[in-house]
Amino acid sequence: MVSADGSQLAFLRGEYGRQEIWLAQPDGGSAHKLLGEPGDNISAFAWSPDGHRIAYMSSRYLQGMEETDASLFVRDLATQATNRLLTSARLRGALVWTPDGRLIYSYAELPPNSNDANLWAVRLDPQAYRTVGQPQRLTSGPDGKMRASISADGKHLSYLRWAESPIVYVSEIDRAGGSLAPLRQLGLIERRNLPFSWTRTANP
């Protein structure tokens, strides 16, 4: 991701559980690590309009837990000071810093609609880089909202709508050849379908 003035490039390095944000010149030169420690998962980051700060969303995996709290931070590139703006297990992977000084982020709905997430915006104090006032909802609807971006003039916001609907299939195994017969869809509803166990006999 290139800064607004085109002078710096920020990019993500590392695998899940060991992710870091690095900075470089636009041609890839002078690459160096900005932040990230073992255990960090960085789901989104965004440049400030002046290119002096980076906002990022980070969580840490805890063994035995399906979901952990994520936090939204702002890092000053000159002083390396970091402000934590928000912490919640409902934060999702979309983050935009608008030209008029707002942070737009994705926030999951409450159960039973926790697979859906919508975009919210909160204004930042330009001096202290802390939130000012209450967040404002920007979208309302089903599906997750991911990978948001904004035009240079701040007038157009784009984002990816994403729905996770895993489907269970069943197939016969050819024990002699080790191959699979054609797949057969088990559930016909368009919801999250996950297999758990077999009955004692092959035909319930």
Stockholm file with secondary structure:
# STOCKHOLM 1.0

chainA/1-204         MVSADGSQLAFLRGEYGRQEIWLAQPDGGSAHKLLGEPGDNISAFAWSPDGHRIAYMSSRYLQGMEETDASLFVRDLATQATNRLLTSARLRGALVWTPDGRLIYSYAELPPNSNDANLWAVRLDPQAYRTVGQPQRLTSGPDGKMRASISADGKHLSYLRWAESPIVYVSEIDRAGGSLAPLRQLGLIERRNLPFSWTRTANP
#=GR chainA/1-204 SS CBCTTSSCEEEEESCTTSCEEEEECTTSTTCEEEECCTTEEEEEEEECTTSSEEEEEEEECCTTCSCCCEEEEEEETTTCCEEEEEEETTEEEEEEECTTSEEEEEEECCTTSTTCEEEEEEEECTTTCCEEEEEEECCCSSSEEEEEEECTTSCCEEEEEECCCCCCEECCBCTTTCCBCCCEECCCSSSCCCCCCCCSSSCC
#=GC SS_cons         CBCTTSSCEEEEESCTTSCEEEEECTTSTTCEEEECCTTEEEEEEEECTTSSEEEEEEEECCTTCSCCCEEEEEEETTTCCEEEEEEETTEEEEEEECTTSEEEEEEECCTTSTTCEEEEEEEECTTTCCEEEEEEECCCSSSEEEEEEECTTSCCEEEEEECCCCCCEECCBCTTTCCBCCCEECCCSSSCCCCCCCCSSSCC
//
